[in-house]
Amino acid sequence: MALQGKITTSLHTDPGQVRKNNEDAIDEDDKIGLLILADGMGGYKAGEIASGMCVATVKDIMGGQWPLLDGEQRDDKSGMCKATLMLRDALSTAHQAIHEVSASQPQCEGMGTTAVAVLFFNNRASIAHVGDSRLYRLRANQLEQLTTDHSLVEEMVARGLYSREDALKNVNSNIVTRALGIEPTVDIDMLEEPLQRDDVLLLCSDGLTDLVDDELIRLTLTQNVANLPQAGERLIQLANERGGKDNISVILARIDGTFVHKPSWFDSLRKRLQGEP
C-alpha cells in the first residue's frame, strides 16, 4: 500500500513547563501507515522506559508482520479485520514485555504506559488504545473524540455518579483505570473508522487535553489544517501557556487521498495454495 502523497503527518512532543524529563514517546512508520503515542508513568525514569518500550515494540512487530496482511479477512468473534487485530496483539506483546521488566527490575517496579495506535488500511483507521491518551478526528470542521478514556473520571461519569463537569472538579483526573504493564493482563480497546479525504486525525497525551479544551483544539486545527507542523506547534504552545504541567505530545495526520492495500507476494502464494480466487 503506497501512502506517499496520500497521508501527511506531523509529530510533536515537549516536556512542558514543570517536568524536567519527558515520559511521552511518539513514532511513526510511514511505509506501512503506523502512528503510535505512549504516555509513561512510574518512578525515576521508569515512565520513559515503559513508553519507549511500547513504541519500539509496536513499531517492530507491525513492520515485521505487515507483509502477512491479507486484505479484508475478518475475525468471526470480534468482527474486526486482521489489521486491527494485529495492532491489538502488538500492544498486548508490549504490555507483557513492560510487565516482565517491571516485575524483575526494582528500579522499574510499577511502571506502565498509556498507548494509542493507528494503522491506516484500506481507506480506514484501525485503532487500538489503552489509558487516557486520545484520538480525535476533525471532519468538515467538526471535532469528534473517537476513543473513550480509561480513567476514573470517565468511569464515574459512565456510572452516573457525576456529571462530567462535577467529575472533573471532584475526581482526580490523573488516575487511569487501564494501562500497559501495570497488571498481569489488560483489556485493549479496538475500533475501526472509515476515513474521507481532508479528515485530520489527532493523537495526543493528556498533557494537551487536561489544559486545552476541545473547542480550542478544534479551532486550532481548522485554522491550520493546511499546515500540520504549525498546528502541532500551536497546540503545544497553548498547553504550555496554560501551565504546561505535564509532558505534551501531539501526532497529526491529514488524509490527502485514497489508499488500498495491494496483496503481497505472500498473499498471492497463500491464496493459490489454498485454491482461493
Phi, psi and omega in degrees: 000112180276119183256351180299126182084354181259328182224130176251131182235160175209126185244137183217138171214147186211139181291344184088192186261353187245313186273141180280326181254162181246112181266003173276153173220138180223151177194170176213159169233098186287347178288326181248354179081044181251134171235139181214133178226135180223143181238104187279161178214150179148189182285207186306110178061001181292325178298321177297321180295314182297311181294321178295319177298318181300307184297315182294319181294313181297316180297318181294314181295312183295322178296323181284326184267351182308318181296344182274352180296138185231059171069232192262018177301131184239150179281130183297325185283310185267337185079001181275154178281166185298327180299319180291318178296322178298319179294317177300316181293327177295319176295323179296319177296319176299318178303312181298318180295317179295317181297321180294317178294319179300321183283336187257343183238113185306324182290347180250007184302131177081005181285154178195182180201147166282169175199141169222127184230143180230135173238122179277125187206121176051053175062029175212170176252122167272130190230136172224138183205155176215135176097205186248012169286140193245161169235126176245157170233128172261121179221126180052043177068012177249132182258130179231130174280119184272329179265158175250127182299137169265079186221161179295322178302310182297323180293317179296322178292316181297327179280353180079015182279334179217152162287163180299320180298315180291323180297319180295334179276327191248347183245140179296112185286350182272354183274117175261146181263350174217143174200156176286135171093346185281304180260166179301326178230161179210143174272129180249121180283143178233147170204163178229134182231125175293146183242150178236157175304137180081358170300146172236127175259141178235116169260135183206154174272168183288352173298335174273305191286340175289339186242336183242119185284165186300324182293320178290324174300315180300312181298318180297318180291317182294327180284341185233024187298332180277350183226084184297320176303319178294321178298315180296316179297322180292320178297317176299316180299317181299318179294319180292325178295337180261020174117332178050048188288346183223169172296147185234123179228141184218131169237128179242142177219127178249133180275114183255352181189177180276154179215124182233133180292129175259132182304137177279175177300327180294316178301313184296317179296315180300316182294323178294317181294328181268001178073022180278152178291000000 
